[in-house]
Amino acid sequence: MLTFFPKPYPDELLYSIIARYHVWSGNEEMSDTMEQLFGYRRERATLLIPKHLKRLAEKTKEFGLDYEAFLYEHTIFPFITCFLNKASFDNALNSINNENPLCIYKHDINPKFLRYCPLCIRVDREVYGEAYWHRKHQSYGIAMCSKHKCHLRESNIEILDNRNNRYIALELMNDLNVTLEQEDIFGSSIELQIAYDINYIYENYEYIRKMLCEKHSLIRDTTIALLYRRNLATQKGLVKIDRLKQEFQNKYFLHEMKQLTVDLKDDKKSDWLITLCRGGQSTVVPIRLILFADFLAGSLEAYIKLIDEQEQFIERGKEQFSTPNGYEEKLVQYRKRWIDVWDKNPKGCRFDLVRADRPAYTWLRRHDNEWMISNSPKTMKPPGTITCKDWMEVDNELESMVNDAVSNIKNIAGKPERLTKANISRYMGQKNMIDSNYKLLPKTMKKIEGYIESTYNYRLRKIDWAICELENEGKPYTPWMILRKAGIRDEDWYKFWSYLHPDVR
């Protein structure tokens, strides 16, 4: 039972909370801290989510902390899962609930060291008396503090260093420097916008998740509409991928962003930019979607709001680019052409009109479909009535054909053919009929199955044929000559030797 536990600070990383507990508890060994918090001395230190997080939540619930508070307010879980579709999100949550490691995106953009903001340290010391690790600063792709608009600095604590299984508090850093330098203040607008976007994710996580789940089907429509505005997609929704890649890379050609864009592949099946254009969410790296949203709408917040207000956005888009140039003139022109074609073919069907003037049909089908349908020949039903087959009668008729087919197979000249379902059906001339409707032909199938020949019986019939053939030649023969003539394999001869030996010896 824990006697105390540090009260988490705003946006404090769970790693930092555990590190502060280790300092305040006075434990010399980290394994003692792991035993007290998780009930397991070998619990691994991690920036992400501890394997036995539920055990920690059970021990700290008397201090007003629960499992969901740790997961959603003090880990980067919201950032990792914000853009996943429902199935992928459920898989990630189940992995954590079942104490399995969470599969994280393995990419060069992942931070390698814990990071901090010099001004955040100064403010935290003034307000709380000590500095702590902020979770937003550890998000993948962030380079600046959205609050103080300065560059983050890297510590010497490796995030994925398996050799150092320790939680280290920020105040214990020996080389901690809180002075600002010139390069800390001046960052690019792109880096600052990314920081704003990541901050927006943490502050609006539930709204974003709910909206994306409810309106997942609208993501692609919004994306295509935004691409069309920039002449990067056609009216039909086809993305001009080469031009898109070029403009995307030109915008993010900064050294910091270059590693995000250099791996845009020519293989369309594995290109993540194409996946985003299609509205894919299951495997998207969060920072990539952030950059794509900034590229399309200026910010992630603006992109999310456009998806949320999809109906109004699409209607405004239709007013701006759906009506082609010279619409009224073309409308009158193609309507007249369509009526003229119909006047020349008064008894023709719609297909006849389409063949007569396909350009008019294509334009009207795309831009004036209701008028075209109402001014076209009515769909005609085929003449006569469609009758269903009497399968009982068909079954009786086919059953009567089986005996003749079997007789033809047995009396065929030359080497015998085996009696199989396929062979009998073929000699009946009804193989396709029987294969497609065998369930409706019980009598026929029963009779055919009664004639089907086993491999052994078929070989006996071939042996009898071989004996007759050798006798007709008038030459002396031996058992091995009969088996050879019948086409029996050497390894199967012993099965038929007793059948041949009394007669041939």
N, C-alpha and C positions, 0 to 999 in steps of 0.2 A: 504494500500500500504506500502510495506517494504521500509525503508530508507537505509538499509544496510543488508548484509548477509555474514557470514564468508566464505572466500575462502577455499574449501576443500583441505586438505593435501593429499599426496599420500597414498592410501589404508586406508583412514580414514573412520571409521564406521559412518553411518548416525546418529546413536545415539550420537556420539561424536560431530558431526557438530551442531546438535540441542542443545546439552549441552553447547557448546561454545557460541552459539547465546544467550542463556539464561543468561550467565554470562556477556557478552558484552552489552546486552540490558539494564542491570540494573533492570530488572523486579524482584520484590520480590516474586510474586506468579507465579507458573508454569502455572496456568490456563491463565494468561495474555499472556505468551509466546505461548501457544497452540492457543489462539484466533488470535494472530498476524500471526502465520505461517500456521495454518490449517483452520482458520475461525470457530473453534469449541472448546470451552473451556474445554470440557470433553474428548478431544483426549487422548487415553491411551499411556503411554510411553512403548516402545517396542524395543527389540534388533533386531527383524526381520524387518518387513516392516509395516510402519504406515498404518492404514486403509484408511486415506485420503491423500495418497502420491501424487495423481494428483493435489490436491489443493495446496500442498506445491510447486510442480513443476511450477504451474501457477504463483505463487507469486514470485518465484525466477528466472524466465526465463530471466528477464532483467539483471541478474547478470551472464548470460552465463550458467545456469544450467537447465537441462530439466529432464523429467520423466525417460528416459532411462539411463541418466548419473547417477541419484540417484540409480536406481534399479540394474544396472549391475556393477557399479564401487564403490558403497558405502554401499551395503548390502551383506549379505551372500547368496542371491538368486542364483548366479552362482554355488556356492558349493552345494546347496540343489538340484538344477535341472540338474546338469551336466550330470548325467547318466540316466535320465528318457527317456523313449521312447517318440515318438512324441505325442501320445494321452495323456499321463500323463503330459507331459510338457505343452501342450495346455490347459489342465484343470487347472494346477497351474497358468499359466499366465492369464487365463480368471478370475480366482478367485480374483487375485490382481487387474485386470482392473475393475472388477465389485465391488471393495471395500469390498470383502469378506475376512475373515481371511484365511491365508494360512495354510493348514494342514501340520504340521511338524512331523517328526519322534519322537514319544514318547519312549524314551529309557533311560536306566541308563547312557549311554555314553554322553548324552547331558550335556553341561557345566551348572553349577548351579550359578556360579559367573563370572563377567567380569574379564578378565585376561590381564596381561601386561608383557612386557619384560623389565627388568631393564636397559639393554644397549640401547634399543630403546628409552626409556625415556631420557637417557643422550644425545643421538644423536639428538633427536627431539628438545630438549631445546637449543642445540648449533646451530642448523640450523634454526628452526622456532620460537624459543623463548618460546615455551610451549610444553608440552607433550599432546598426544591425544590417544584415543582408536583405535587400529588397528583392522580391520575387520578379517584379517587372524587369529589373535590370539583368535577369538571367534568361530572359526569353530569347529564342533563337532569331537572330537577324537584327536585334536592336543595337544601336551604337551610341545613342544620346539619351539623356534624361529628359522626359517630356515636361517635367515640372520646372527644372532650372535651365533647360536648353543648353546644356554643356555635354561634352563627350564623357562617356563612361571610361573608367580605368580598369585595367586588368590586375587582379591580385596574383600571387604566386601559388594559389591553391588550385590544383587541377581538379576539374569536375569528375573526370573518369579515371582518376588515379587509383587503381586497385591496390597499390602498395601501401597507401596511407589511409587506413580505415578509421578516419577521425572526423569529428564535427568541430570545426575551428571557428570561434566567434570572431567577428570583424574587429573588435577592440583588441584582440591579441595579435593583430598584424604588426610586425615590427617596422615595416617600411611604409606605414600608412601615412599618406601625404594629403592634406586637405587644402593646400594652396592651389590656386587656379593659374594655369599658364595660358599663353595666347592660343595655342592649338585646342585647348579645352573649350573655349568659348565659341569659336567660329566653326560651325559645321555646315554641311550642305543642307539645302531645303528638303532634299529627298530623305536624308537620314532623320531629320526632325519630323517629317511627316510620318515616317515609319514608327517613330516613338509615339506620336499622337495616336496612330492606328492601333498599336498594341495596347496603349492605355484605354482606348475605346473598347477593345475586346474584354478586358478585365472588368470594366465598369458596366458593361451592357451584355454580359455573357448570356443570361437567361433569355433576354429579348432576342438576341441573334439566333440562338439555338432554336427557339420556338418558331421564329419567323422562317428560318431556312427549312425546318422540317415541314411546316404547313405549306410553304410555297416553293418547294424544291423544284417542281416542274417549271417554274417561271424564271429560274436562274438563267437558263440558256437564252430564253427570249429577250431578257433584259440585256444580256451580254451582246447578242447579235445586233440589237437595236443601237447600242452604244458604238459597236464596231462600224455599223453602217454610217453613222453620223461622221465618222472619220475616214470614210471611203475604204474601210478595211474588210467589208463584207458586202455581198450583193443583196438585192431585195429578196431573193429566194432563201437567204440565210447561209450562203456558201462563204466561208472565211477565206480571205486572200492571205494565206498563211505566210508566204514568203515576204510580202510587204509588212505584215504584222511583226514578224520576227525582226526585220530590219529596224523598224521604228522602235520596237521595244528595247532592242539592244542599244540603239543610239541614245535613248533616254537614260538608261542605267549603265552607261559605259564607265562610270566612276570606278576607281580601283576597288572600293569597298563592295560595289554591286556586281563587278565583273564576274565573280565566281558564281553568281546566281544565273547568269545568262549564257556563259560559254558552253554549257552542256545542252543547249537547245539542239536536238538531234534532227537529222534529216529523215529518220524513220518515223513516219506519222503514227505508227502504233505505240511508240514509246515516248512521244514528245509531250512533255507536261503542259506546254502552252496550248496545244490542241485539246488536251484533256480539260483544261479550264474553259476553253471556248465552248465545249460541249456541256458545261455545267457539272463536270465530274467532281466529286467530293471525297470519295473513299480513300484515295491515296495522296491527296494534295498536301504539300508542305505548307504550313501556315504563312510563312514569310513570302512565299511565291504568290499565294492568292492575294496577300496584302499589296504586293507590288502591282499585280494585275489590276486590282481594284483602283489603285492610285492612277495607273496608266489610263484606265477607262473613264473614271468619274472624278478624279482629283483627290479622293480620299476614300477610305473604307466606309466611313459613316455615310457619305453620299451614295456609294454603291449599294449599301444595305437598304437605305431609304428608297432608292429607285425600285428595288425588288419588292419591298413592302407595299409600294404604291404602284404596283405593276399595271393595273387597269388604266389609271390616268396617264401613266407614262407612255403606254402603248398607243392610247388614243391621240396623245399629243404627237407621237412619232408618226402616226398615220397621216395626220394633217400636214406634217412637214415633208415627208418623203414618199408616201404611198402613191399619190396621184402623179402619173407621168406627165411629161411636158406635152402640150397640145392635146390634152385629154379630150376636151369637148369636140374638137375637129375629128379626132380618130374615132370617137364614139359614134358620131353621125355617119362617118364613112363606113365603118365595119358593120354597123347595123344594116345599112342599105345593101351592102354586099351580101350579107347573110340572107336578107329577104329576097334579093334577086336570085340567089342560088336556089332558094326554096321554090320560087315561082317557076324556075326552069325544071325543077324535079318535084312536081306536086305529089307524086305517088312514091317518092323515094323515102327511105328511112334516114335517121340522123347520120348514120355512117356514110351514106351517099353524099350528103351535104358536106361532111367533113372532107371527104376525098375531093370534092369539087373546089373547095376554098379553105384549105387548112389554115392559112395565116389569119383569116377572119375568125375562124373558130377558136384558135389559140388565144387571140387577143380578147375576145368576148368571154371566153372561159375564165380568163384570169381577172378581167376588170369589170365585167358586166354579166356574171354567170346567171343571175336570176332572170334577166330579160332574155338571154339566149335560150334558157330552158323553156320558158313560156312561149317562145316563138320558134319552136322546133317541132318536128313531127312527134306525135305521141309514141311512146314505146308500144310496140305491137307484140302480142302474144303469139307464140308459134301456132300454126294451123293444126286443127285436130286436137284430140285429147291424149294425154300421156297415160298409157296403160301400164300397169305393173305386171310383171311376169308371174305366172302361176308356177311357183317353184316345185310344187308337188308333181305337176305334170312334167316339168323339165327333169326332175329326179327320176321319174319312171322311165322316161325316154332314154336318158343316159345309162340307166341300169341295164336296159336291154342291149346296149351297145358293148358292154364289157366283155361278154363271152366271145364275140367275134374278134375283138381286139386281142384277147389272150390267145385265141386260136391262130391268128395271123403271126403273133410273136413266136409261138412254138413251131410253126411250120415255115418260118423264114428260111430261105436258102443260105447256105454258108454257116459260119460259126454262130452258135446260139446267142441270143440276147437275153439278158436277165429280166424277169418279171418284177418290175418295180412300179410304184404309183406313177412316177413321171413317165415311164415307158408306156404303160397301159393308156394313160391319158393322151399321150402323143399319138398312139395308133388309133385312138378313138377320134382324133381330130378336135378335141375339146380341152386341151391342156390349160389354156388361159381361163376358160370358163370354170373348170374344176379348181384350179389354184386360187381363184379369186372368191369363189362361193362355196367352198367345200363344206362349210357349216350348214348350208341350206340344202345339201344333197346327202342326207344320211344313208339312204339305200344304196346309192352309187358308191359311196365311200366304203360301206360295209362289204359290198361285193368285191371291190378292188382289193381291199385288205385281205380278203380270203384267198386271193390269188398271188399275193406278194411272196416272192421266193427268197428263202434264206441263202446266204453265201454258200453253205455246204451243199444244199440241194441243187443250186445252179451249177456248181462244179461237177456234181454227179451227172447232170444232164450234158455237160460239155464232154465228160469222159465217154458217155455212150455215143455221142456224136463222133468223137475221135476214133472209137473202135470201128464204127460203120465206115468212116472215111478210109481207114487203113485196110479194112476187108475189101472195099471196092477197088483199091489199088492192087490187090492180089499179092501182096508181099508179106513175108513173115514179120511179125512184130513182137515186141516185148513190153512189159509193163512200163518201163521208163520211156519207151517211144510213145505210148498212149498218153502218159502224163505230159510229155513234152508237146505232143500235138494239141492237147486240150488246153495248154497254157497254164498248167499248175506250177507254182513256184517250187523250187527244189526243197525249201524248208518245210513245205506242206505235203510232200509226197507221202510221208509215213501215215497221214490221216486216211489216205485212200488205198494204201497197199493191200489191206485185208479185203477191200472191195474188189480189187483187180486180181489178186493172186490165185484164187481157186479157178477163175475162168481162163486165165491166160497161161498158167503154168503148163 
